[in-house]
């Protein structure tokens, strides 16, 4: 399939680096969603670990993965379709891919459902292993008029062997978010993305740091993925230095108490 000169191939490549440590709790949740829902939305602000989780799951899902990182310029339906179709076609043959792209250039926003139908047909007709489609940072095109009609049509019709994973910094527009009530969509939010204490301990262990460090970091960062990772990896960070000092004070206090004479008779 021919692509235009503006095409950026890095946008359809799975991130080459994964998280320092996997989080089995979340990987299990995403794996369960593969068979229970059509799509999963991983929603959280910057630094909550959305991309790291999606990339780690892509390596553990046991299926082919089509990855597409959205940019703000992709609010044009034709451009969005070009990247999405190319990403999917790398993992699953699409015999009418060119016709699908031609359709994306012809349909209007009001007819985005037609494009969704055509994409569903191509996914259903093609043969291959089960497929995970990751669309990263979809929030960047929420304002495009075609987003709601396209996804509202596409998501319910996805073949059983295809699952869509969306990462975003805010929930999708209401008509899509409400698909949760029809058990077609599962939302993983910031509260679930936050590190548990056990996960923090496991992360800090990879840096050769103690459980005490992990406890201090977890308390100070509320388990936010980006903050707790910075805490662990950067000794010069103010929070990390504070943790070091707190632990030294605790040890000094404990040592002093242990040396206090016992005057009881």
C-alpha positions as CSV (number, residue, x, y, z in Angstrom):
1,X,0.0,0.0,0.0
2,X,1.3,3.4,-1.0
3,X,1.7,6.0,1.7
4,X,2.0,9.8,1.4
5,X,5.3,11.7,1.9
6,X,3.9,13.1,5.2
7,X,3.5,9.6,6.7
8,X,5.4,9.1,9.9
9,X,6.2,5.4,10.5
10,X,7.2,5.9,14.1
11,X,3.5,6.6,14.8
12,X,2.6,3.0,14.1
13,X,5.5,1.4,15.9
14,X,5.1,-0.2,19.3
15,X,7.3,1.7,21.8
16,X,10.7,-0.1,21.9
17,X,11.1,0.3,25.7
18,X,8.8,-1.2,28.2
19,X,8.3,-0.5,31.9
20,X,11.1,-1.4,34.3
21,X,8.8,-3.9,36.0
22,X,5.6,-5.5,34.9
23,X,2.4,-5.1,36.9
24,X,0.6,-8.4,36.9
25,X,-2.6,-7.0,38.5
26,X,-3.2,-4.7,35.5
27,X,-2.0,-7.1,32.9
28,X,-4.6,-9.6,34.2
29,X,-7.3,-7.0,34.1
30,X,-6.6,-6.1,30.5
31,X,-6.4,-9.8,29.5
32,X,-9.8,-10.4,31.0
33,X,-11.1,-7.5,29.0
34,X,-10.0,-9.2,25.8
35,X,-12.8,-11.7,26.1
36,X,-15.4,-9.8,28.1
37,X,-15.6,-6.5,26.1
38,X,-15.0,-5.0,22.7
39,X,-12.7,-2.2,23.8
40,X,-10.8,-0.9,26.8
41,X,-10.2,2.7,27.6
42,X,-7.1,3.5,29.8
43,X,-7.8,7.0,31.1
44,X,-5.5,9.2,33.1
45,X,-3.5,12.4,33.2
46,X,0.1,12.7,32.0
47,X,2.4,10.6,34.1
48,X,-0.1,8.0,35.2
49,X,1.5,5.2,33.2
50,X,-1.0,4.7,30.4
51,X,1.5,4.2,27.6
52,X,3.8,2.1,29.7
53,X,0.9,-0.2,30.6
54,X,-0.3,-0.5,27.0
55,X,3.2,-1.2,25.7
56,X,3.7,-3.9,28.3
57,X,0.4,-5.5,27.6
58,X,1.2,-5.5,23.9
59,X,4.1,-7.8,24.7
60,X,2.1,-10.1,27.0
61,X,-1.3,-10.2,25.2
62,X,-0.4,-13.3,23.1
63,X,-1.8,-11.8,19.9
64,X,-0.8,-9.6,17.0
65,X,-0.7,-5.9,17.9
66,X,-1.4,-2.9,15.6
67,X,-0.2,0.3,17.3
68,X,-1.2,3.9,16.3
69,X,-0.1,7.0,18.2
70,X,-2.5,9.8,17.4
71,X,-1.3,13.4,16.9
72,X,-3.5,16.5,16.9
73,X,-3.1,16.8,13.1
74,X,-4.9,13.5,12.7
75,X,-8.3,15.1,13.3
76,X,-8.6,14.8,9.5
77,X,-10.6,11.6,8.9
78,X,-8.6,10.7,5.8
79,X,-5.3,11.0,7.7
80,X,-6.6,9.1,10.7
81,X,-7.8,6.3,8.5
82,X,-4.5,6.2,6.6
83,X,-2.5,5.6,9.8
84,X,-5.1,3.2,11.3
85,X,-5.4,1.0,8.2
86,X,-1.7,0.9,7.6
87,X,-1.1,-0.2,11.3
88,X,-3.7,-2.9,11.0
89,X,-2.5,-4.1,7.6
90,X,1.0,-4.7,9.0
91,X,-0.5,-7.4,11.2
92,X,-3.5,-8.6,9.2
93,X,-4.0,-8.7,5.4
94,X,-6.6,-6.3,4.1
95,X,-7.4,-7.0,0.5
96,X,-9.3,-3.8,-0.2
97,X,-7.1,-1.4,1.8
98,X,-6.7,1.0,-1.1
99,X,-10.5,1.1,-1.6
100,X,-10.9,1.7,2.1
101,X,-8.6,4.7,1.9
102,X,-10.3,6.0,-1.2
103,X,-13.6,5.8,0.7
104,X,-12.1,7.8,3.6
105,X,-11.3,10.6,1.1
106,X,-14.8,10.7,-0.2
107,X,-17.1,10.3,2.8
108,X,-18.2,13.3,4.8
109,X,-18.3,13.6,8.5
110,X,-22.0,12.8,8.4
111,X,-21.1,9.5,6.7
112,X,-18.3,8.4,8.9
113,X,-20.4,5.3,9.8
114,X,-19.9,4.1,6.3
115,X,-16.2,4.0,6.8
116,X,-16.6,2.2,10.1
117,X,-18.7,-0.4,8.4
118,X,-16.1,-0.9,5.7
119,X,-13.3,-1.3,8.2
120,X,-15.3,-3.8,10.2
121,X,-16.0,-5.8,7.0
122,X,-12.3,-5.8,6.1
123,X,-11.4,-7.0,9.6
124,X,-14.0,-9.8,9.5
125,X,-13.0,-10.9,6.0
126,X,-9.3,-11.1,6.7
127,X,-7.6,-14.2,8.1
128,X,-5.0,-14.1,10.8
129,X,-4.3,-14.5,14.5
130,X,-6.4,-12.5,17.1
131,X,-5.6,-8.8,16.9
132,X,-5.1,-6.1,19.5
133,X,-5.4,-2.5,18.1
134,X,-3.9,0.2,20.3
135,X,-4.9,3.8,19.6
136,X,-2.7,6.0,21.8
137,X,-3.7,9.6,22.8
138,X,-7.1,9.6,21.2
139,X,-8.1,12.6,23.3
140,X,-6.1,14.8,20.8
141,X,-8.8,14.4,18.2
142,X,-11.9,14.4,20.4
143,X,-13.0,17.7,18.8
144,X,-13.2,16.2,15.3
145,X,-16.8,15.9,14.3
146,X,-16.3,12.4,12.9
147,X,-15.0,10.8,16.1
148,X,-18.3,10.0,17.8
149,X,-20.1,8.7,14.7
150,X,-17.1,6.6,13.6
151,X,-16.3,5.0,17.0
152,X,-20.0,4.6,18.0
153,X,-20.5,2.5,14.9
154,X,-17.1,0.7,14.9
155,X,-16.8,-0.4,18.5
156,X,-20.0,-2.5,18.8
157,X,-19.3,-4.2,15.4
158,X,-15.7,-5.3,16.1
159,X,-15.1,-9.0,15.3
160,X,-14.7,-11.3,18.4
161,X,-11.0,-11.8,17.6
162,X,-10.3,-8.0,17.6
163,X,-10.0,-5.9,20.7
164,X,-9.4,-2.1,20.8
165,X,-7.3,-0.5,23.5
166,X,-7.5,3.3,23.7
167,X,-5.3,5.5,25.9
168,X,-6.5,9.1,26.6
169,X,-6.1,11.9,29.1
170,X,-9.9,12.4,29.5
171,X,-12.9,10.2,29.0
172,X,-14.2,9.9,25.4
173,X,-17.2,12.0,24.5
174,X,-20.4,10.9,26.3
175,X,-22.0,8.8,23.6
176,X,-18.9,6.5,23.6
177,X,-18.4,6.5,27.3
178,X,-21.9,5.3,27.7
179,X,-21.0,2.1,25.9
180,X,-19.9,0.9,29.3
181,X,-23.5,0.2,30.2
182,X,-23.8,-2.2,27.3
183,X,-20.7,-4.1,28.4
184,X,-18.9,-3.1,25.2
185,X,-16.4,-0.8,26.9
186,X,-14.3,-1.1,30.0
187,X,-12.7,2.0,31.5
188,X,-9.4,1.7,33.5
189,X,-9.0,5.0,35.4
190,X,-6.3,6.7,37.5
191,X,-7.3,5.0,40.7
192,X,-6.6,1.6,39.1
193,X,-3.4,2.8,37.3
194,X,-1.9,4.0,40.6
195,X,0.9,1.8,42.1
196,X,-0.1,-0.4,45.0
197,X,2.4,-0.5,47.8
198,X,3.4,-4.0,46.7
199,X,4.1,-2.8,43.2
200,X,6.1,0.1,44.5
201,X,8.2,-2.3,46.6
202,X,8.8,-4.4,43.5
203,X,9.8,-1.4,41.4
204,X,12.2,-0.1,44.1
205,X,13.8,-3.5,44.4
206,X,15.0,-3.3,40.7
207,X,17.0,-0.2,41.7
208,X,18.5,-1.9,44.8
209,X,16.4,0.2,47.1
210,X,14.7,-0.9,50.3
211,X,11.1,-1.4,51.1
212,X,11.3,1.6,53.5
213,X,12.2,3.8,50.5
214,X,9.2,2.4,48.6
215,X,6.9,3.1,51.5
216,X,8.0,6.7,51.8
217,X,7.7,7.2,48.0
218,X,4.3,5.6,47.8
219,X,3.0,7.8,50.5
220,X,4.4,11.0,49.0
221,X,3.3,10.3,45.4
222,X,0.0,8.6,46.0
223,X,1.3,5.9,43.8
224,X,1.3,8.0,40.6
225,X,3.4,6.0,38.1
226,X,5.5,8.8,36.7
227,X,6.2,10.4,40.1
228,X,7.1,7.2,41.8
229,X,9.4,6.1,39.0
230,X,11.2,9.4,39.1
231,X,11.5,9.1,42.9
232,X,13.1,5.7,42.5
233,X,15.4,6.5,39.6
234,X,16.8,9.9,40.5
235,X,18.8,10.2,43.8
236,X,19.1,14.0,43.4
237,X,15.3,14.6,43.3
238,X,14.1,16.6,46.3
239,X,11.6,13.9,47.2
240,X,14.1,11.1,47.1
241,X,16.6,13.2,49.2
242,X,13.8,13.8,51.7
243,X,13.1,10.1,51.9
244,X,16.8,9.4,52.5
245,X,16.9,11.9,55.3
246,X,13.7,10.6,56.9
247,X,15.0,7.1,56.9
248,X,18.3,8.2,58.4
249,X,16.5,10.1,61.2
250,X,14.3,7.1,61.9
251,X,17.3,4.8,62.1
252,X,19.1,7.3,64.3
253,X,16.1,7.6,66.6
254,X,15.7,3.8,66.8
255,X,19.3,3.4,67.6
256,X,19.2,6.1,70.3
257,X,16.1,4.4,71.9
258,X,17.7,1.0,71.8
259,X,20.7,2.4,73.8
260,X,18.5,4.1,76.5
261,X,19.2,2.5,79.9
262,X,16.4,0.6,81.5
263,X,15.9,2.0,85.0
264,X,13.0,-0.3,85.9
265,X,13.7,-2.5,88.9
